[in-house]
Amino acid sequence: LVIGVLGLCLAACGGGRDASASGSNDVAAPNGTSRDRLMAVAGVAPALVPASRQEAARFLTQATFGPTEAEVDHLMAIGYEAWLKEQFEASQPELSHQAYWEMRNTALNKANPGNGAGADELLHSFWAHALAGPDQLRQRLAFALSEIFVVSWADACGADNIRGVASYLDMLGRQAFGSYRSLLEAVTLHPVMGCYLSHMRNQKEDPITGRVPDENFAREIMQLFSIGLHELQPDGSLKLDGNGQPIETYNANDIAGLARVFTGWSWDCPTWPQEGCFLWGEGRADGSATGRQFVNNMRPYSRYHASSEKRFLGVTIDASAFFPSPEGDLGVALDTLARHPNVGPFIGKQLIQRLVTSNPSPAYVQRVAAAFKQSGGSLREVVRAVLLDPEARDTAAALSSTTFGKVREPILRLSAVLRGVGVHSDTGYYLVSPTQEPATALNQAPMRSPSVFNFFRPGFVPPNSATAKAGLVAPEMQLVHETSAAGYTTFMTNLMFAGVGAVWRHARGAESRDRQSRVDGGLPRAWRHHG
């Protein structure tokens, strides 16, 4: 029994060592089938069908929230390409995260006025989609994107409006298979991002008062969401100057120029474009009819938009004394960022890290970056290249490698266990409570990063470790310390015996769990389902 439980608790490694809506800016991929496009980029044709159940489970570990017996059978029957086609065409769940939150908010307020929905309801929806959603690849990619284009309900804006965070997660799902350019615009204009990185209500400079535009979003959209800190080769390695030093992608002047672009954007509310709407918005954050401002894209307010010249990344937007155009300036800025040669390797490598392996070879990164470039920034083609790359699919090479694979982050460990044992929700609400506490839970909860830099950084190296000596990175290890390791083991052990998700008002009049395990013969065999 102990061996069985510890095996599930400590199965943290992913990748090679694991056995178990298009946007308006989409650009057509090269002619030919997806298999032809992959061969053109990678130069190698992947196997059409997994050679074994182990290989099928390994692929599903990378592409979903965890393999199930049924999904392994299905993948073995139809092969990789057909499975990807199904997933790319799969409809999103009828009940979105926002719709679920609003439904529960209405029900809770009706039962107890003033006691509406909060973070728990967002998490219930996340886990329902992750564990039972048929569009597994979309959900998995939306989660990966949430760790690159970060917002957090731990922030004051998110804590006051979980509904908006639910809407943001829905947006990532809608954009997951579209163009990078479309995603970047959707991220930029979402009010939760505007609040989180403070370009909402950002005003033009005022020489009299000395006010200058807020530079926070201008800095982070370059550093974290698009081009990174240093110029990159197509394979993700650093470009060096004549002195052998990395070349910075931007400087303080670029930040200041781009910050002027992100002025004059604020709430969408019924009195737009009046001053009060720009400064304070209208309506409520609790999901009432006038709370649209927390989920609708921000609107432009020309009177607050900088009309001065804007220089950044080699581009100049001329001054416009009479009719400043927030929309036009934004389009130029986002086009400039999306076309930067760094985006393919910078974003591509992070998606490889989130889905497949922490230390991809330069050749792997270059093939994925080439897919990005050749498809005009299609995330669908990038994900296909990530998952079907020979380096991702060669199980034998991965198992013999000392650098391939990744530590599975706690959320994905939990989802893999719950999906692997066939979890069902007794209540239908998937009551997984917040899991961010390191001493008692996972030290990680969905959409609750402690900062814009995510739960862990892509280049994190555990200090004084074998990983450091080998010159490798292990991003997810940034979550691991003595307290979190003990807390995770305790949490998972309790899950095996007691289930997870408290149900306080059970029909039998006693507390129980939303998902309960039955341990028989030393291993968790099934999960009870009461209808």
N, C-alpha and C positions, 0 to 999 in steps of 0.2 A: 504493500500500500504506500509506504513512504517513498519507495523508488518511483512508483507511478506518479505520485503527486509532484515530487521534485522534478521529475522529467518534464512535466508540463510547465512548472514554475520557472525552470531555468532554460527552457528552449528559446533562447533569445536571439540566436543567430539567424539571419536570413540569407538570401542570395544563394551562392553556390553550395553552402553547407546545409541547406534545408532540404529535408527529404519529403517531408510531408507535401450645342447648336451653332453651327457655323456662323461667325460674325459677318457683318457687311463688308469687312475689309479682307476677307479670305482671298487668296490668290491660288489659282489652279495649280496642282502639282504637275510634274512632267508627265507626258503621255505614257500610256502603257498601264499594265496592271500594277497593283501595289507590290506584288512580288517582283515585277520587273524594276520598279523604282528602288526597292530595297537592294536588289542585286547591283543596280547602277551605282548606288552610294557605297555599299559595303564590299561589293566585288565577290560576295559569297552567297550562295543560295541556302537558306535555312531549311531544315527538315520540315516537311509539310505537316507531319503528325508526330506527337511525342513518341519516343521509342519505348517508353515505360511509364508506369503510373508515377514513379518517382519524378520523372521529368515533367509530367503533366502537373503534379503537385507543386513542383518548383516554379513553373511558369505562373501558376495561379497564386502562389505566394507573392510574386512580384506584381501581379496585375489586379489582385482583388484584396479584400480584407481577410483572406485566408481560404485555403482549399477546403472543399467538402467532397464527400464520396461521389455525390451526384454530379458535381461540376467536373471532377476528374473523369468520370465516365463519359460525360458529354464532350469534353475536350479530346479525349482519346478517339471518340467516334468521328468528330468533324474536323479536327486539326486546328492549327494556330490561326491561319488566315480566316477561315470561316468563323471561328470564335470571335476574332477581332471585328469582323464585319457585323456580326450579331450585336456586339457591344456598342459599336459606333452608331448603330441604327436603333438601339434600344431606347424606348421612351423613358423620360424621367418619371419618378413616382408621381401619381396623381396628387398626393398630399405633400406639398413642399414643406420645407422647414418653417417658412414663415406662416403658411396656412395652418400647419399643425399647432404652432405657437399661438396663433390667434384663436383657434378652436378651443384649446385648453384654457386660454385666458378668459374667454367668454364663459366657459363652464365653471371655472374656479370663482370668477367674480359673481356669478349667479348663485353659487352655493354659499359663498362667504364674501359679501361686497367689500371691495377694497383689498382683497387678497388674491391678486391675479397671478399670471404666469411669470416665470423668471428664468434663471439659468437652467434649472432642472429640466424644464420642458424643452429647451433647445437641445440639451444633451440626450433626452429621451428620443427626440427625432433623429439626431445624429446616429445613435446606436441602432435605431430601427432601420435606417437606410444602410448602414454599414453591415449589419448582420443579416438582413433579409431582403435588401434591395436587389432586384434582378439586373439593374444597370451597374454591376460591380465595378467595371473599369472607370466609368464616369465618377462614381462616388470615391473611388480610390485616388483618382487624379485630382478631384476637387480637394480632398484632404491634403495631398501633396502640395497643391497650389496654395492652400491656406498656410503652409509653412514657409512659403516664399513671399507671397503678398500678404503679409501678416496684419491682422487686426486682432483685438483681444477684448473679451467681455470683462476682463479684470480692470480695464481702463475705465475711468469715470464715465465716458460717453457710452461705452458698451454696457457698463453696470446699470446705467439709467435706462438703457434701451436694448434689451436682449433681442427684441423684435428686429431691430436693425441688423444685428449680427446674424440672425437667422436669414434675413434677406441677403446679406453679403455672401453667406455660404451657398445659398441658392444661385446667386449670380456666378460664383466660381463653377458650379455644376453646369450652368447653361453655356459658359464660355469654354469649358474644358476641351472641346474638340474643334473649336473655331480657330481664328487667327490670333496670334500673339498681339498684334496691333489692336484688335477689337477688345481683347482682354485688358490690355493696358489702359484703354480709355474707360472701360467699365469700372476698373479698380479706381482710377483717378476721380471719377465723378460720383462714386458711391458716397452717400453722406457719412457713413460710419468711418470710411477711410479719411474723409475730409475732416471729421472731428478728431480722429486718432492721430493724424499727422499734421493737424492744425492749418491746412490750407482752406478750410471752410471759413468764410468771413474774413479772408485775407484781403487787406486793402492796399491800394497803391501808395507809393511813397508820398510824403508830405514834407516839403523842404522847410516849412514854417515850424512845424512841431518836431521835425527830425525823425518822424516815423519812416520805417523802411519795411518792405514786404517780409513776411515770415518766410524763412528759408528752409524750414524743416522738410517739407515734402519734396522740394526741389532737390535737396541733397539725397534723400532716401530713394527717390524714384530712379536716380542714377546709380547710387551705390548698391542697392538691394534688389531693385525690380527690373533692371535692364542691362547696364553696361559694366558694373563693378568698378573697382578702384583703379585697376591697371589694364593697359592695353594687352590683348590676348592674341596669340596665334590661333589659327583655326582648330588646333588640337587642344586648346585650353592652356597651353604653356604661356609664360610671360614673354612679351616682347621686351627687348632690352635696348637701351640707348648706347651711344658710343663708349660710355664708361662702364657698360655692363650693368646698369641700374634699371629697375622697372620704370616704365613710362606711365605717368598718371593719366587717367582718362579725362579728368576735369580738374578745374581749379576753383578758387574762391570767386573769380569773376564769372565763371560759367554758372555757379550756384546762384549768384545775385541776379544774373540775367534771366535764368530760368524761373526764379522766384517771382519775377514780374509777370510771367505768363500765368502763374497760378494765383492771380488776384481777381477779385470780382466774381467769385463763385460762392454760392451759399444755398440755403434751404429752398426747396420747392414748397410753396404754400399758397393758399387761395388768394392772398393779396400781392403776389409777385407782380411787378418788380419793386414794390414799395420799400422804403428804407427800413421800416420795422421788420419786414419779412427777412431782409438781409441780415440784420443784426440779431434778431431774437427768434425768428421763426414763429410758427403758430401751431396750435394743436397739442396733443398729448402723446407721450411716449408709450402709452399702455395699449396701443392697438386700436384706439377709437378712430372714427372716420377721418378726423382731422389730423391724425398722426402720420399722414402719408409722407411727411418731410423726412422721416427716418428710413424710408425704403426707396423713395423715388430719387433719381439722379439729381444732383445739385443743378441749380439754374444759374445762368449768367446775369450779372448786374453791371452794365457798362459803366455806370458812374463811379464804381469802385475799382474798375480795372485800370491798370497802369497804361497810360498812353505813350510813355517814353520808349526809346529804342531798347531792344532786347537782344543781347548778344550771348550766345552759348554754343559750345561744341562746333565752332566754325560757321554758325548760321547767324544771320542778322535779320531781325524783324524791325522794319522801319517804324519810327515814331508816327503816331496818328492822332493829331491834335484834336480833331473834331469828332470822329466816330471810332473810338477804340473797339476792337472786336475780340471779346474773350474767346468765342468759339473758333475764330480764324487763327488766333495765336496758339490756342491749345492744339489745333490740328497740326500746325507746323512743328510744334515741340514734340508731339507724340510720333509724328512721321519721322522726325530726325532721330529720335531714340530707337524706334523700331527698326530702322535701316542701318543702325550702327553695326559694324562687323563683329563687335564683341558679343552681341545678344545671343547668337547661335551657340557658341561654346559656353557662354556664361550661364544661360538658362538651361541649355541642354545638359551640361554636366550636373547641375543641381537635380534635374529630373532623373538622371541616371542614379544619383545618390539616393534619392527618395524611393525609387522603385527597385533598383537592382543591386548596386555595389557602391561602397564608399570610395574606392580607389580605382576608378576606371582607367584603362590605359589611354595614352594620348590618341592612339588610333581609333578607339571606341568613341571618344569625345569628338574627334574630327568627323567620323561618319555621321554621328547624330547632328553635328553642326551643319554638315553638308545637306542633310535632309531638311533642316530648318531653312537654309538658303535656297535650295532648289524648289521648295514648296511655297516660297513666299511667306514663311513664318507660320505654316499650318501646324497647330499643336497636334492634330490627328496624325499627321505624317511623322512628327517628332516622336510621339509616343510609340507609334508602330516601329520606328527605327530603334528606339531604346529597347523595346521588348523582344524584337526579332533579330537583333544584332548577334552575329556568331559568338561574340564574347559573352552575351547574356544566355545563350542557349546551349553552349558547350559544357555539359555537366561534368564530363571527365576532366576537362581542363580546369574547371572551377574547383573541383575537389582536390586536385593536385597542386593548386596554386596556394601560395602563402600570402597573397595580397587580395584575392577576390572575396566578395561577400560583404555583409554589413551586420552590425548589431541591430536587432529588431527593436524599435522604440516601444515603450510600454503599451501605448494604445493599440498598436498592431499585434503585440503579444496577446493581449486580452481578446481582441477580435478573432485572432486565429484559433485560440482555445475554444471560444464560444461557438464559432462556426464549425470547428472540427468535430465537436461532440454533438452537434445538431441541436443547438439551443432553440427553445421556443419561449415566447413571452406569455405568462399566465394572464396578465392584464391587457395585453395588446399595446402597452405603452413603453416597453423596454426600459424599465426603471433603473438604469445605471446612473447613480448619483455622481456628483463631481468627484473626480479621482485625483485632484492635484496635490493632495497632502503627501509629502515624502515619507513620513513616519508610519502612515497607516494605509496608504493606497499606492498610486502609480507614479507620483511626482510629475504627472502630466494629465491634462484634461483637454478635450477638443476645443479649439478656438479660445484658449486661455493662456496664451504665451505671456511670459512675464515682461516681454519687451518686443519691439519691432524686429529684433534680431532672432526671433523664434525661441524655441526651447533649447536649441543647440545651433551652433554655427557650422556651416559646411566645412570649414577648415580646422575644426577643433582637434587638438592633439592632446591626449591624456598625458599629463606631465610625468616624467620619470617612469615611462612605460616602455614595454617592448615595441609597442606601436610607434612611439616617438623615435626609438633607436632605429627602426626600420624605415623612417621617413614617410610614414603613412598617416592618414587621418582617420578618426573614428567619431564622427559628429555626435551620434546618440549617446556616447559615453559621457558627454557633458551633463547628462541627467543622473549619472551614477555616482553615489558616494555611500558611505557606511549606512547612513540613516535610510536612504532610498532603497538600497539593496535589501535591507532587512524588512522595510515596509512593503516592498513588492512581494517578497516571498510570503510574508504573513497574509497579505491581501489575496494572493492566488491560492494559498492553502485554505483559507476560509471560503473562498469561492468554490473549491472542490467539494467541501463538506456542507456548506450552508447556502450556496447560491449567491446571488447578488441582486441588489435593488429591493429595499424594504417596502413591504405593503402593510401599512399600519392598521388599516380598517378592513381586514380580511373578512370574508363572509362567515368564517368560523369564529370570528370574534377574537382572534389572536394574531400577533404579528407573524408574518411569513416572508418569503422571498419571491420576487417576481420570476426568477429562474432558479430552480433547485436541482442539485445533482443527486443522483443515486449512485453511491460507490458500492460496487459489488465485485468481489473477487480481486480487490486491490486496484482497480482502475475505474474511473468514471465512465459508465456505460451509456447512460441516457440522461435526458433532462425531462423532468415531469412537465406535463402540459395539462392544465385543468379545464381547458376549453375556452 
